């Protein structure tokens, strides 16, 4: 059976993961368009962030996404990766797209049907597709509502590990545990540890990460990549963001 080939962005991520965990900065182009997105990216990368995710709002237009992607690529050397909310936000100006299945959605469009409708466009744009299983954990916040999910309860370790292992066995090369943007607390450490014990693919954790101690606990539990977005929207590249990046730096070797 043929597999999606590993492209240069995924190679970049895997190469950097050999030295330890990574950090992604999530930028919403609707809230930080064009030059503002580039400025946030430049500051984040200077502090050690390894990639820029572009997404967040619903209904981001291709024009807005393209403008942000072009500005960011002109400002930093790290990959710009679309964190998609729908096919309308795809643009060839980004380096890659998280081609992700919302594993616990009740809406089959978000599990597979939208992927089938947009696959040709991804190939035509020559966007690198990174296969990923995306799992929303309570409280889920806005993504849980929009994604029509049966959110995994915070104490349901068996449910989380089952979804994550199924994603790996289906050939997805990353698993993402998402508490939701602006969540009052990150994904539970116990859940991160349980998922890490059963999957071999890189584990991404996002949502509700606001401090260095929270970042350290998730990294110690086995998270390979941390994603933060709300913290920079609310506080800019301030003390909390610095503390999170410092914990990622400490966890890396060399």
VMD Tcl script that draws the C-alpha trace (Angstrom):
set ca {
  {0.00 0.00 0.00}
  {1.49 3.39 -0.94}
  {2.08 5.92 1.82}
  {2.17 9.70 1.83}
  {5.86 10.54 1.32}
  {7.65 12.43 4.05}
  {8.39 15.94 2.81}
  {10.93 18.53 3.83}
  {8.84 20.09 6.65}
  {8.25 16.76 8.33}
  {11.91 15.89 7.83}
  {12.80 19.20 9.51}
  {10.55 18.36 12.46}
  {11.84 14.83 12.83}
  {15.45 15.98 12.63}
  {14.91 18.57 15.35}
  {12.98 16.11 17.51}
  {16.10 13.97 17.79}
  {17.48 16.64 20.13}
  {14.33 16.85 22.25}
  {10.92 18.51 22.34}
  {9.81 21.38 20.11}
  {7.56 24.42 20.39}
  {5.06 25.72 17.84}
  {3.62 29.23 17.96}
  {0.01 29.39 16.77}
  {-0.92 32.66 15.05}
  {-4.46 33.55 14.02}
  {-4.20 35.56 10.77}
  {-7.59 37.18 11.43}
  {-6.33 38.60 14.72}
  {-2.73 39.15 13.60}
  {-2.77 39.80 9.85}
  {0.19 40.26 7.53}
  {2.96 42.35 9.09}
  {1.66 41.78 12.62}
  {1.82 38.02 12.11}
  {5.38 38.37 10.83}
  {6.38 40.40 13.88}
  {4.93 37.80 16.27}
  {6.66 35.01 14.36}
  {9.98 36.81 14.34}
  {9.84 37.39 18.08}
  {8.76 33.83 18.82}
  {11.46 32.27 16.66}
  {14.11 34.49 18.23}
  {13.10 32.98 21.58}
  {13.34 29.42 20.26}
  {10.00 28.48 18.68}
  {10.55 25.86 15.98}
  {7.57 26.40 13.64}
  {4.61 28.69 13.07}
  {1.08 27.33 12.89}
  {-1.45 29.47 11.02}
  {-5.07 29.07 12.05}
  {-7.48 29.55 14.91}
  {-10.57 31.38 13.72}
  {-13.36 29.90 11.69}
  {-13.80 31.23 8.19}
  {-10.27 32.49 7.59}
  {-10.14 33.46 3.93}
  {-7.46 32.27 1.55}
  {-6.42 35.88 0.97}
  {-5.87 36.55 4.68}
  {-4.05 33.24 5.13}
  {-1.87 33.89 2.08}
  {-0.91 37.37 3.22}
  {0.15 36.09 6.65}
  {2.05 33.11 5.20}
  {3.98 35.32 2.78}
  {4.87 37.82 5.48}
  {6.00 35.12 7.90}
  {8.10 33.33 5.30}
  {9.85 36.61 4.50}
  {10.57 37.18 8.21}
  {11.67 33.77 9.56}
  {13.35 30.62 8.30}
  {11.21 28.09 10.20}
  {8.26 26.34 8.51}
  {4.84 27.96 8.29}
  {2.20 25.25 8.66}
  {-1.55 25.65 8.15}
  {-3.67 24.52 11.11}
  {-6.81 24.21 8.97}
  {-10.38 24.98 9.89}
  {-11.59 24.21 6.38}
  {-10.48 23.98 2.75}
  {-11.17 27.66 2.16}
  {-8.10 28.64 4.15}
  {-5.64 26.53 2.17}
  {-2.93 28.46 0.37}
  {0.19 27.46 -1.58}
  {2.05 30.29 0.20}
  {2.43 28.12 3.32}
  {4.98 25.32 3.57}
  {2.67 22.54 4.76}
  {-0.76 21.70 6.16}
  {-1.68 19.52 9.09}
  {-3.84 17.02 7.22}
  {-5.71 16.08 10.34}
  {-8.68 13.91 11.12}
  {-10.79 15.11 14.07}
  {-10.97 11.66 15.56}
  {-13.80 12.17 18.05}
  {-16.08 14.36 15.97}
  {-19.66 13.28 15.33}
  {-19.42 15.06 11.97}
  {-17.98 12.75 9.32}
  {-16.97 15.80 7.28}
  {-14.32 16.52 9.91}
  {-13.26 12.91 10.20}
  {-12.74 12.22 6.47}
  {-15.22 13.75 4.00}
  {-13.67 17.25 3.90}
  {-10.29 15.60 3.39}
  {-11.62 13.74 0.36}
  {-13.01 16.96 -1.09}
  {-9.83 18.96 -0.50}
  {-7.14 16.35 -1.27}
  {-6.91 17.33 -4.93}
  {-6.48 20.99 -4.01}
  {-3.71 20.13 -1.55}
  {-1.90 18.17 -4.24}
  {-2.48 20.89 -6.85}
  {-1.09 23.58 -4.53}
  {1.91 21.35 -3.82}
  {1.26 21.76 -0.11}
  {3.07 19.21 2.00}
  {0.42 17.20 3.87}
  {1.36 16.00 7.36}
  {-1.02 13.17 8.41}
  {-2.25 13.70 11.96}
  {-4.84 12.39 14.37}
  {-6.49 15.28 16.24}
  {-8.22 14.49 19.53}
  {-10.22 17.02 21.55}
  {-10.10 16.62 25.32}
  {-12.56 18.29 27.70}
  {-13.38 21.11 28.02}
  {-12.68 21.45 24.27}
  {-13.73 25.11 24.20}
  {-14.66 26.57 20.81}
  {-13.03 23.79 18.76}
  {-15.17 21.27 20.62}
  {-18.32 23.19 19.69}
  {-17.41 23.84 16.07}
  {-16.03 20.33 15.68}
  {-19.18 18.72 17.10}
  {-17.03 16.44 19.25}
  {-17.67 13.90 21.93}
  {-14.86 15.37 24.03}
  {-12.70 12.83 25.82}
  {-13.27 13.21 29.55}
  {-10.19 14.36 31.43}
  {-10.05 11.13 33.42}
  {-10.77 8.82 30.47}
  {-7.25 7.55 29.88}
  {-8.47 4.42 28.09}
  {-10.49 6.52 25.65}
  {-7.55 8.80 24.87}
  {-5.08 5.95 24.42}
  {-7.53 4.05 22.24}
  {-8.03 6.96 19.86}
  {-4.31 7.75 19.76}
  {-3.25 4.17 19.07}
  {-5.93 3.80 16.41}
  {-4.60 6.93 14.70}
  {-1.10 5.48 14.67}
  {-2.28 2.11 13.36}
  {-4.19 3.89 10.59}
  {-0.90 5.44 9.47}
  {-1.16 8.93 10.93}
  {2.33 10.17 11.71}
  {1.49 12.62 14.52}
  {-1.10 12.68 17.31}
  {-2.39 15.95 18.74}
  {-4.12 16.19 22.14}
  {-6.14 19.44 22.26}
  {-7.77 20.93 25.35}
  {-9.06 23.87 23.31}
  {-7.80 27.40 22.79}
  {-8.18 29.36 26.01}
  {-8.90 26.26 28.11}
  {-8.62 26.88 31.87}
  {-6.09 24.04 32.15}
  {-3.98 21.98 29.74}
  {-4.55 18.33 28.86}
  {-4.03 16.34 32.09}
  {-0.48 15.18 32.66}
  {-1.73 11.65 33.39}
  {-3.39 11.50 29.97}
  {-0.27 12.71 28.18}
  {1.79 10.09 29.98}
  {-0.69 7.32 29.17}
  {-0.79 8.21 25.46}
  {2.99 8.51 25.31}
  {3.30 4.98 26.66}
  {1.24 3.43 23.84}
  {2.21 5.38 20.70}
  {5.55 5.71 18.94}
  {4.64 8.73 16.79}
  {5.40 12.28 17.96}
  {2.83 13.60 20.44}
  {1.65 17.21 20.17}
  {-0.14 18.89 23.08}
  {-1.95 22.23 22.96}
  {-4.61 24.30 24.67}
  {-4.47 26.01 28.06}
  {-0.66 26.08 28.44}
  {0.06 29.36 30.23}
  {3.14 28.87 32.39}
  {6.58 27.34 32.64}
  {5.53 24.80 35.30}
  {2.62 23.61 33.14}
  {4.95 23.25 30.16}
  {7.51 21.34 32.22}
  {4.89 18.93 33.54}
  {3.65 18.13 30.03}
  {7.20 17.70 28.71}
  {8.11 15.43 31.63}
  {5.01 13.37 30.85}
  {6.20 12.78 27.28}
  {4.85 15.56 25.08}
  {7.12 15.98 22.05}
  {5.70 19.28 20.80}
  {3.93 22.04 22.73}
  {1.62 24.49 20.97}
  {0.74 27.88 22.44}
  {-1.41 30.61 20.93}
  {-3.72 32.30 23.41}
  {-0.83 33.31 25.66}
  {0.73 35.45 22.92}
  {-2.65 36.94 21.98}
  {-3.33 37.93 25.59}
  {0.15 38.83 26.84}
  {2.35 39.11 23.79}
  {5.85 37.62 23.98}
  {6.00 38.30 27.69}
  {7.21 36.52 30.80}
  {4.86 33.55 30.49}
  {5.86 32.87 26.89}
  {9.54 33.20 27.83}
  {9.06 30.70 30.66}
  {7.37 28.15 28.39}
  {10.13 28.43 25.79}
  {12.76 28.13 28.52}
  {11.31 24.80 29.65}
  {11.41 23.52 26.06}
  {15.02 24.68 25.76}
  {15.99 22.95 29.02}
  {14.40 19.69 27.85}
  {16.48 19.66 24.69}
  {19.98 18.21 24.58}
  {22.93 20.28 23.39}
}
mol new
graphics top color blue
foreach p $ca { graphics top sphere $p radius 0.5 }
foreach p [lrange $ca 0 end-1] q [lrange $ca 1 end] { graphics top cylinder $p $q radius 0.2 }
display resetview
